[in-house]
């Protein structure tokens, strides 16, 4: 898969520990779909670097509530 294909179509699975998470620019730039996994005991904040890029975030975490993106994030929130 070339870089262009990967940036739009690749799926990266990110295991969230029971804490807030800040994504890196590389994680966002190299993947079109991010799948969050892990067990949460409370709502957590997902920080996505600012930028003009479409990104799909699939929340497969269990336990607490869904996270919310911060003010630099293109998402307002996502359900658990």
N, C-alpha and C positions, 0 to 999 in steps of 0.2 A: 504494500500500500504506500503510495507516495505521500509527501507532506501535505499537499492540498487535499487529497482524499481523506487523510487521517483527521485533519483539522475540522472537517465538516461531518465526518461519519464515525470516528473512533469513539469507543465507550471506555471511559476510565472509571474503575470502581475505587471509591475512597472510603476507607473504614474510619468513621467518626468515633473518637473516644468520647467519653461523657464530658465534653467541654466544647467551647466555641471553636470554630474552625475558620482559618483564613486560607483561601486558595492562592496559589502562586500564579503569576502571569503565564508561566509555562504550562501549568495544568489547564488553564482556560484556553490558551492559544492552540494547544496540540490536540484538543478533544472537542467534539461537538456535543457529546452527551456525557454528563457526569452522574454516576450512580452512587448515592450515599448509603452506606450500611452501618450497622452498629446498634447498640442498645443505649438509649438515652433515658435519664431519670427526670429531665425537665426540658423545657424549651431551650434551644441553643441558637446562637447567631452564626450564620454562614456569611462570611465576607468574601465578595467577589471583586477582584480588581476592576476599576472603572475602564470602560472601553466600548467601542462600537462593534459589538459582536453578538450574534445570536448564540445562545447556549441553552441547552435543555438540562435541567437538573431533576433527576428521578430520586425521590426520597423513599428509600426502603428501610429506614431506621425503624426500630421498635422501641416500645417503652413510653417515654414521656410524650411531649407534644412536638409538632413540627418546628423547624427553625425559621428564622426570618433573615432576609438579606439586610445588610446595612445600607446607609444612605448612598454609598458608591455603587451599590449593586443594581443590576438591571431587573432584579426580581423583587417583588414586595413581600412575598412569603410563599410557602408551599405547605400543603397539608401532610400530616403524618401518615 
